[in-house]
Amino acid sequence: MLELRPNCEYCDKDLPPDAIDARICSYECTFCAECADKILSNVCPNCGGGFMPRPIRPRNEWRPGVGLTKQPASIQRRKLKHDRADIGEFSTRLRGIPPENR
């Protein structure tokens, strides 16, 4: 089950569970669409993977025990482990390689 992290790791924008502009990599690193596209060039600064839209967890408990009320989103905010200069160099190096070939 996805953590549904509450913020963009780059700009710290709030990304609630129903945010349609949340993007994640295969490790669940979480960024807003603007940072993922315009700053990071679809390169996760933590793993080098690409981003996909984060799924929205249903609010309602349509099946017993399943839904946002039973499995709430994470409240632990995340920050980048790398400085912005390093991230820029990393993204520049990998952005020309499609995510499926990285």
Secondary structure as GFF3:
##gff-version 3
##sequence-region A 1 102
A	DSSP	beta_strand	22	24	.	.	.	ID=ss1
A	DSSP	beta_strand	30	32	.	.	.	ID=ss2
A	DSSP	alpha_helix	33	34	.	.	.	ID=ss3
A	DSSP	pi_helix	35	39	.	.	.	ID=ss4
A	DSSP	beta_strand	52	53	.	.	.	ID=ss5
A	DSSP	alpha_helix	84	94	.	.	.	ID=ss6
A	DSSP	three_ten_helix	99	101	.	.	.	ID=ss7
###
